[in-house]
Amino acid sequence: MHITTEIDGTTALITPHGEIDYDSLAALRATAAGLPQAVTDVTWDLHDARFMDVAGLHLLGDRRRQDRSPRRTAVTGLAPQPLRLLHLAAELFPAMELAARLPAPSPGRAA
C-alpha cells in the first residue's frame, strides 16, 4: 500500500492508496503514529480506498496515543462500501464514536 501524507501546521491529511485491511493496518497506524506531536487534527482521505474491512474500524476508532492527548479525526472521500461499513458500525457500536467522523449527509439523502 502507498500512503500519502500532507501536513499543514497542526493538521494532517493521510491518503491511503489501496484496500484497508489487516495487511495494511500496521503501515497506516505507523503513518499516524509518526506524525509530529504538534498535529492535533487528522483527516483520512479514503477516496482511493475502495474497500475497507474491520481493520479500518480499528484504525478510525483507535484514539489512543501514548503520553499525548487524542487527535481529532475526520474521514472524507468515502467510497460506497467503506461508507456503509462505517454507518453500520456507528449504529451497532455507538461507544466507538464513529458517527462523529462520518461526513454530513448530502441534501435529499437520508443518513
C-alpha positions in Angstrom: 0.0 0.0 0.0 1.1 3.5 -0.8 0.3 6.2 1.7 0.4 10.0 1.1 0.7 12.3 4.0 0.4 16.1 3.9 1.0 18.3 6.9 0.0 21.9 7.3 0.7 23.3 10.8 -1.5 21.4 13.2 -3.4 19.5 10.6 -2.5 16.3 8.6 -4.2 14.7 5.7 -3.4 11.0 5.3 -4.4 9.3 2.0 -4.1 5.5 1.7 -4.0 4.2 -1.8 -5.4 0.7 -1.8 -7.5 -1.6 0.3 -7.7 -1.0 4.1 -7.4 -4.5 5.7 -5.2 -6.2 8.3 -2.4 -6.4 5.8 -2.3 -2.6 5.6 -3.2 -1.7 9.1 0.3 -1.7 10.6 1.6 0.7 7.9 -1.4 3.0 8.4 -1.0 3.0 12.2 2.7 3.7 11.8 2.0 6.7 9.5 -0.4 8.1 12.1 2.0 7.5 14.9 4.8 9.1 13.0 3.0 12.5 12.7 4.6 15.4 14.5 3.4 15.9 18.1 2.1 19.4 17.0 -0.5 17.7 14.8 -3.9 17.8 16.5 -6.3 17.2 13.6 -6.1 14.3 11.2 -8.2 13.8 8.2 -8.2 10.4 6.5 -8.9 10.9 2.8 -10.2 7.5 1.6 -11.1 8.4 -2.0 -8.6 5.8 -3.2 -9.6 3.1 -0.7 -12.5 1.3 -2.4 -12.6 -1.5 0.2 -12.3 -1.4 4.0 -12.8 -4.3 6.4 -12.9 -4.3 10.2 -9.3 -3.2 10.3 -10.4 0.3 9.1 -12.8 0.4 12.0 -9.9 -0.3 14.4 -7.8 2.4 12.6 -10.5 5.1 12.8 -11.7 4.1 16.2 -8.3 4.0 17.8 -8.0 7.2 19.9 -5.0 6.0 21.9 -1.8 7.9 21.8 1.0 7.2 24.2 1.7 10.2 26.6 -0.3 12.6 24.4 -3.9 13.7 24.1 -6.0 12.2 21.4 -6.2 13.9 17.9 -9.4 14.9 16.4 -10.1 12.6 13.5 -12.3 13.1 10.4 -12.9 11.0 7.3 -13.5 12.2 3.7 -13.8 10.7 0.3 -15.6 7.6 1.3 -16.5 5.1 -1.4 -19.8 3.3 -1.0 -18.5 0.1 0.7 -16.4 1.9 3.4 -19.3 4.4 3.9 -21.8 1.6 4.5 -19.4 -0.2 6.9 -18.9 3.0 8.9 -22.6 3.6 9.1 -23.3 0.1 10.3 -20.5 0.2 12.9 -21.7 3.6 14.1 -25.2 2.2 14.6 -24.1 -1.0 16.2 -21.2 0.3 18.3 -22.1 3.9 19.3 -19.4 3.9 22.0 -16.7 3.9 19.2 -18.0 7.4 18.3 -17.6 6.7 14.6 -20.7 8.8 13.8 -18.7 11.9 14.6 -16.2 11.0 11.9 -18.8 10.5 9.1 -19.4 13.2 6.6 -22.7 15.1 6.8 -25.4 13.5 4.6 -26.0 15.1 1.2 -29.2 17.2 0.9 -32.1 15.0 0.0 -30.3 11.9 1.3 -31.3 10.1 4.5 -28.5 9.4 6.9 
